[in-house]
Amino acid sequence: GGGGGGGLLRQGLLNDKAIMCLRRNPPEYVAAQTLLDEAIAVTIPCFDIEKIETYLLGVKDNEIIAKLARIAYETGERDKAIYILEKLAGNIRKRVVESIEKARSLLFVLSYLAIYYDEDNKRREQLAVCDEGMKIGAEYQLCKNLPTFAFNKACALYVLDGDKDKIKNLLYQAYYGSLLHGDNYRAGIICKLAETRFGVGIKTFG
């Protein structure tokens, strides 16, 4: 591909511009999509989502493809978003050498899949990616995504298993994990959802 130094700089700038489009209120999805299509073409000139698993992708490529999935999801193409992320996770598992960077990239993709599977009621798939994510996080001591995996595992088990003690334990992991990362907002949301969705009251500080 066109992965020279200048090309990669251009790719980074296109990606940054796309992020700005997605942060606007309302988000500018069409403009962001165009910028991301240009950005991925820098390293993969004939990019095709059907062939994601065959490409040799860099960390920035993974980020761009994950954003393409996010746009698909937020514009109503839920199945396409899940398909892209499944292919991307498959690529990272198969083609990237074991490293902390591989772990970070895979955790990022799996955390979004866990959320999207929840919205799509795909409980077995949701449980599988949460288990995988929690295992990788423990192995590499990368705990940032633990609250997402713990909460979504609780969602899956609530439907598949119904074991209240397991669910309660996971919700506490999600709550305290959020607090440990200084994310009080997410901790508050988890508290509310624990009560309304699962009937579990979390004892909070203060």
N, C-alpha and C positions, 0 to 999 in steps of 0.2 A: 504494500500500500504506500501512501504518501506520507510515511511516518518519519520524515526528516525533522530536524530541530524546529525549523520554521513552521512545518505542518502541525507539529504537536502544540506549538504556541498558539497557532490559529484555532486548533481544536479546543484548547483551553478557553480561549476568548469566546468562541461560539457557545460553549457549554455555560460559561458565566452569564452571557446574555440571555440564554434560555432560562436559567435560574431566576433572573430578574423578571422575565415575562411571567413565570409561574408564581412569583411572589406578589404580583399586582392584584388589585382588588377591583373587579373580578380578574382571575388569571387569564392571560392571553395564550390560550392553548394552541391556536393555529400558528402564531408567530413562534412559539416555543418549539413546536413540532418541526417547523421548517429549519430552525437553527440547529436542532439536534440531528436532523437528517443530514445536514451539511457537516456537522461535527463528526458523526460516525463515518461519513464518506472519506474523511481525511486518512483514516487508517484502514478502512474496509470499503473500497470504492463502490462495489456492487452489493452493499449490505442487504441481506434478505433474512427476515425473521425465521423463515423455515430452516435456515442453515446455521442458526446461532451456535449449535453444538459443535460445528465443524471449524469455527474460527479460532485463531490464536488471539485472545483478547488481553488487553492491558487493563490496569485498574481503572483508568479514565474511560475506556470503552464500556466496562461493566457499569459505571455510574451513568453513562449516557443511555445505555440500553434500559437500565432500571427506570430512568426518567421517562423514556418512551412508553414503558409499561404503565407508569403512573398516569400519564396523559390519557392513555387508552382507558384506564380504570375510571378516571374522573370525568371522562366524556361519554360514559355509558357502555364502553366495550369491555365489560368485566372478563368475559371468557378469553379475549385477546390478551388482556393484561396478565392473567394467570398463565396462559400459554407461554408468553414471552419470558416471564420469571422462571417458570419450570425449565425452559430450555437454557436459560442463563445459569441457573443453579446446576444443571447437568453439565454445562461447559466447565464451570469452575471446579466441580468435583473431579472431572475426568482429565482436564487439560492443564490445570495449574499445579505446579509443584508444591508440596507441603511447606507451608510457611505461615507466619503470623498474618501476612498480607492476604494470603488465600483465605485464612480463617475470617478475617475482617470482611472481605468481599462476600463470602458465603453467608455470614451472619446477617449482613445488611439485606441480602436478597431473601433469605429465609424469613426474616422478621416481617417483610412486606407480604410474603406468601401466607404467613400465619394469619395476618389481618384479613387478606383478601379471601382466604378459605373460610374464615369466620362469617364474612358477609355472604358468602355463597353456600353456607351450610355444608361444606365438604369436611366433615368432622374427622374421618380417618386420615385424610391428607394433612389436615391441620395438626392432628396429634403427632404424626410422623415428623413434620418439619420442626415442631416445637421440641420434640425429643432430640432430634439431630442438633438443633441450635443450642440446646442446653448442654449437650455433651461436648460440642466444640468450644463453647464458652468456658466450660470448666477446664477443659484440656489446656487452653491457651490463656486462661485467667482473663478473659474478655467478658466483663459482666454488664456492659452497657445495655445490651439487648435482653438481659435476663427478665426484667419486668414484662416485656412484650411476650416472651415465650411462656413465662409462668402463667400470665393471665389467659393467654389463648389456649394453653393446655387445659386450664380449668374449664374454659368454654367447651372444648372438645369432650372432656371427660364427663361434664354435666349431662351431655346428651348420650354418650356412649356407655357410661358406667354408672353415674349417679352416686358414686361414693362421696358422701358429704365431707368426710375427714380429709380425703385426698384433695378435694376442691378447696377446702378451707386453708390447708397448708400452702397450696399454690398461690392463693389470693394474698396470703400474708407475705409470701416471697415477692410477689409483684409489688405490693404496697411498700415493704421495707426496702426493696431494691430501688424503687423510685426515690424514696427519701435519701438513701445513701448516695445517689447521683445528683442530689440537690433539686430533683424535679418534684416539687411540692404540688404543682398543678396536676401532674399525672397521678400522684398519690391520692389526691382528693377525688379524681374521677374514678380511680379503682375502688375507693371506699364506697362511693355512691353506687357504682355498678355491682359491687359485691352484695350490697343490700337489695337493690331492685331486681337484679338478674338471677341471683343465686340464693337470696335470703340469708346471707352470711353477714353478720355484723363484725366489722373490724375494730378492735380497740385501738384508738389513736392516742397520740400524745396530747397533753394539754386539756 
